[in-house]
Amino acid sequence: MPRTIALVGIDGSGKTTQARTVAAELAAAGFPAVYRQNAGGRHWFGRIAVMVGRTDAEDLLGRRGTLAVESVLRWFAIVRTLLRRAVTREIAVMDRYAVCQFASLRAHGARPAAIRRARLAYRLFPQPDVMFFLAVDPEVAQDRIERRGYDTETMDYLMAADAAYRALPEYPRFVVIDANGTPEQVTKAIRTELEAGQA
């Protein structure tokens, strides 16, 4: 079983749901699997923004400020995850990884220099043993986001984020999972790929 499993994809693709479920199922099967979140804090700052009368994180911190804070917080989150994995010998099932930051920067229109700086800062992190890209139609993703009820994303952004992931140089190494189905169907597809890798 891989030691590091990362789930990546656009907002609404089901990363958090699947990372939690896969970690729980692997643990139930006797593997030392643990869910680890590598969030960038955008949702948290968005909630603060609403509390102080702003619309979202970018309205509070500005676009460049939000991207900078997100990059730093995700960097520290990944460091924490990797240190825990090294100490505990756990199987880390990671909700997001470095490529999520690269895609976010691209989708939000960051300057090439900002993307280069992010790649320089994140390059010390090893590639996960397997990285699942949860491919979902932007319309399905937007519907899921609206149903969960605590944030929103425009269709333009979701389409830009999907294109950003697919344009990453890491994309050919992704294991692409059709994430348009039910959570159970998506989990089954991920488990099938993991089991095939053990054969």
Contacts in CASP RR format, 6 or more apart in sequence:
PFRMAT RR
TARGET T0000
AUTHOR 0000-0000-0000
METHOD contacts of the structure
MODEL  1
MPRTIALVGIDGSGKTTQARTVAAELAAAGFPAVYRQNAGGRHWFGRIAV
MVGRTDAEDLLGRRGTLAVESVLRWFAIVRTLLRRAVTREIAVMDRYAVC
QFASLRAHGARPAAIRRARLAYRLFPQPDVMFFLAVDPEVAQDRIERRGY
DTETMDYLMAADAAYRALPEYPRFVVIDANGTPEQVTKAIRTELEAGQA
1 26 0 8 1.000
1 31 0 8 1.000
1 33 0 8 1.000
1 91 0 8 1.000
1 194 0 8 1.000
1 198 0 8 1.000
2 91 0 8 1.000
2 128 0 8 1.000
2 129 0 8 1.000
2 130 0 8 1.000
2 194 0 8 1.000
3 85 0 8 1.000
3 91 0 8 1.000
3 92 0 8 1.000
3 129 0 8 1.000
4 85 0 8 1.000
4 91 0 8 1.000
4 92 0 8 1.000
4 94 0 8 1.000
4 126 0 8 1.000
4 128 0 8 1.000
4 129 0 8 1.000
4 130 0 8 1.000
5 22 0 8 1.000
5 91 0 8 1.000
5 92 0 8 1.000
5 93 0 8 1.000
5 94 0 8 1.000
5 128 0 8 1.000
5 129 0 8 1.000
5 130 0 8 1.000
5 131 0 8 1.000
5 132 0 8 1.000
5 194 0 8 1.000
6 94 0 8 1.000
6 96 0 8 1.000
6 97 0 8 1.000
6 128 0 8 1.000
6 130 0 8 1.000
6 131 0 8 1.000
6 132 0 8 1.000
7 14 0 8 1.000
7 15 0 8 1.000
7 18 0 8 1.000
7 19 0 8 1.000
7 22 0 8 1.000
7 93 0 8 1.000
7 94 0 8 1.000
7 95 0 8 1.000
7 96 0 8 1.000
7 131 0 8 1.000
7 132 0 8 1.000
7 134 0 8 1.000
7 190 0 8 1.000
8 15 0 8 1.000
8 96 0 8 1.000
8 97 0 8 1.000
8 99 0 8 1.000
8 100 0 8 1.000
8 103 0 8 1.000
8 131 0 8 1.000
8 132 0 8 1.000
8 133 0 8 1.000
8 134 0 8 1.000
8 165 0 8 1.000
8 174 0 8 1.000
9 15 0 8 1.000
9 100 0 8 1.000
9 103 0 8 1.000
9 133 0 8 1.000
9 134 0 8 1.000
9 135 0 8 1.000
9 136 0 8 1.000
9 161 0 8 1.000
9 165 0 8 1.000
10 103 0 8 1.000
10 136 0 8 1.000
10 138 0 8 1.000
10 141 0 8 1.000
10 158 0 8 1.000
10 161 0 8 1.000
10 162 0 8 1.000
10 165 0 8 1.000
11 141 0 8 1.000
11 145 0 8 1.000
11 151 0 8 1.000
11 153 0 8 1.000
11 158 0 8 1.000
11 161 0 8 1.000
12 136 0 8 1.000
12 140 0 8 1.000
12 141 0 8 1.000
12 142 0 8 1.000
12 144 0 8 1.000
12 145 0 8 1.000
12 153 0 8 1.000
13 134 0 8 1.000
13 135 0 8 1.000
13 136 0 8 1.000
13 141 0 8 1.000
13 179 0 8 1.000
14 134 0 8 1.000
14 136 0 8 1.000
14 144 0 8 1.000
14 179 0 8 1.000
14 183 0 8 1.000
14 186 0 8 1.000
15 95 0 8 1.000
15 96 0 8 1.000
15 134 0 8 1.000
16 37 0 8 1.000
16 95 0 8 1.000
17 183 0 8 1.000
18 132 0 8 1.000
18 134 0 8 1.000
18 179 0 8 1.000
18 183 0 8 1.000
18 186 0 8 1.000
18 187 0 8 1.000
18 190 0 8 1.000
19 35 0 8 1.000
19 36 0 8 1.000
19 37 0 8 1.000
19 93 0 8 1.000
19 94 0 8 1.000
19 95 0 8 1.000
20 35 0 8 1.000
20 95 0 8 1.000
21 183 0 8 1.000
21 187 0 8 1.000
22 33 0 8 1.000
22 93 0 8 1.000
22 187 0 8 1.000
22 190 0 8 1.000
22 191 0 8 1.000
22 194 0 8 1.000
23 33 0 8 1.000
23 34 0 8 1.000
23 35 0 8 1.000
23 91 0 8 1.000
23 93 0 8 1.000
24 33 0 8 1.000
24 35 0 8 1.000
25 187 0 8 1.000
25 191 0 8 1.000
26 33 0 8 1.000
26 91 0 8 1.000
26 93 0 8 1.000
27 33 0 8 1.000
27 34 0 8 1.000
31 91 0 8 1.000
32 88 0 8 1.000
32 89 0 8 1.000
32 90 0 8 1.000
32 91 0 8 1.000
33 90 0 8 1.000
33 91 0 8 1.000
33 92 0 8 1.000
33 93 0 8 1.000
34 84 0 8 1.000
34 88 0 8 1.000
34 90 0 8 1.000
34 91 0 8 1.000
34 92 0 8 1.000
34 93 0 8 1.000
35 93 0 8 1.000
35 95 0 8 1.000
36 81 0 8 1.000
36 84 0 8 1.000
36 85 0 8 1.000
36 92 0 8 1.000
36 93 0 8 1.000
36 94 0 8 1.000
36 95 0 8 1.000
37 77 0 8 1.000
37 94 0 8 1.000
37 95 0 8 1.000
37 96 0 8 1.000
38 74 0 8 1.000
38 77 0 8 1.000
38 78 0 8 1.000
38 81 0 8 1.000
38 94 0 8 1.000
38 95 0 8 1.000
38 96 0 8 1.000
38 97 0 8 1.000
38 100 0 8 1.000
39 73 0 8 1.000
39 74 0 8 1.000
39 77 0 8 1.000
39 95 0 8 1.000
39 96 0 8 1.000
40 69 0 8 1.000
40 70 0 8 1.000
40 71 0 8 1.000
40 73 0 8 1.000
40 74 0 8 1.000
40 77 0 8 1.000
40 96 0 8 1.000
40 101 0 8 1.000
41 57 0 8 1.000
41 69 0 8 1.000
41 70 0 8 1.000
41 73 0 8 1.000
41 74 0 8 1.000
42 57 0 8 1.000
42 66 0 8 1.000
42 70 0 8 1.000
43 150 0 8 1.000
43 151 0 8 1.000
45 57 0 8 1.000
45 60 0 8 1.000
45 61 0 8 1.000
45 66 0 8 1.000
45 69 0 8 1.000
46 54 0 8 1.000
46 56 0 8 1.000
46 57 0 8 1.000
46 60 0 8 1.000
46 151 0 8 1.000
47 150 0 8 1.000
48 57 0 8 1.000
48 60 0 8 1.000
49 55 0 8 1.000
49 56 0 8 1.000
49 57 0 8 1.000
49 59 0 8 1.000
49 60 0 8 1.000
50 56 0 8 1.000
52 60 0 8 1.000
54 60 0 8 1.000
56 151 0 8 1.000
57 66 0 8 1.000
58 66 0 8 1.000
60 66 0 8 1.000
61 69 0 8 1.000
63 108 0 8 1.000
64 110 0 8 1.000
64 114 0 8 1.000
67 104 0 8 1.000
67 105 0 8 1.000
67 108 0 8 1.000
67 110 0 8 1.000
67 114 0 8 1.000
70 101 0 8 1.000
70 104 0 8 1.000
71 101 0 8 1.000
71 105 0 8 1.000
71 118 0 8 1.000
71 121 0 8 1.000
74 96 0 8 1.000
74 98 0 8 1.000
74 100 0 8 1.000
74 101 0 8 1.000
75 101 0 8 1.000
75 121 0 8 1.000
75 122 0 8 1.000
78 97 0 8 1.000
78 98 0 8 1.000
78 122 0 8 1.000
78 125 0 8 1.000
81 92 0 8 1.000
81 94 0 8 1.000
82 92 0 8 1.000
82 125 0 8 1.000
82 126 0 8 1.000
84 90 0 8 1.000
84 92 0 8 1.000
85 92 0 8 1.000
94 128 0 8 1.000
97 125 0 8 1.000
97 128 0 8 1.000
97 131 0 8 1.000
98 122 0 8 1.000
98 125 0 8 1.000
99 131 0 8 1.000
99 165 0 8 1.000
99 168 0 8 1.000
99 170 0 8 1.000
101 118 0 8 1.000
101 122 0 8 1.000
102 115 0 8 1.000
102 118 0 8 1.000
102 119 0 8 1.000
102 122 0 8 1.000
102 164 0 8 1.000
102 168 0 8 1.000
102 170 0 8 1.000
103 161 0 8 1.000
103 164 0 8 1.000
103 165 0 8 1.000
103 168 0 8 1.000
104 161 0 8 1.000
104 164 0 8 1.000
105 114 0 8 1.000
105 115 0 8 1.000
105 118 0 8 1.000
106 115 0 8 1.000
106 160 0 8 1.000
106 164 0 8 1.000
106 167 0 8 1.000
106 168 0 8 1.000
107 157 0 8 1.000
107 160 0 8 1.000
107 161 0 8 1.000
107 163 0 8 1.000
107 164 0 8 1.000
127 170 0 8 1.000
127 173 0 8 1.000
130 175 0 8 1.000
130 193 0 8 1.000
130 194 0 8 1.000
131 170 0 8 1.000
131 173 0 8 1.000
131 174 0 8 1.000
131 175 0 8 1.000
132 174 0 8 1.000
132 175 0 8 1.000
132 176 0 8 1.000
132 177 0 8 1.000
132 190 0 8 1.000
132 193 0 8 1.000
133 165 0 8 1.000
133 171 0 8 1.000
133 174 0 8 1.000
133 175 0 8 1.000
133 176 0 8 1.000
133 177 0 8 1.000
134 177 0 8 1.000
134 179 0 8 1.000
134 186 0 8 1.000
135 176 0 8 1.000
135 177 0 8 1.000
135 178 0 8 1.000
135 179 0 8 1.000
135 180 0 8 1.000
136 179 0 8 1.000
136 180 0 8 1.000
137 180 0 8 1.000
138 155 0 8 1.000
138 158 0 8 1.000
138 159 0 8 1.000
138 162 0 8 1.000
139 155 0 8 1.000
140 180 0 8 1.000
141 153 0 8 1.000
141 158 0 8 1.000
142 153 0 8 1.000
142 155 0 8 1.000
142 158 0 8 1.000
145 151 0 8 1.000
145 152 0 8 1.000
145 153 0 8 1.000
146 152 0 8 1.000
165 171 0 8 1.000
175 193 0 8 1.000
177 186 0 8 1.000
177 189 0 8 1.000
177 190 0 8 1.000
177 193 0 8 1.000
178 186 0 8 1.000
178 189 0 8 1.000
179 186 0 8 1.000
END
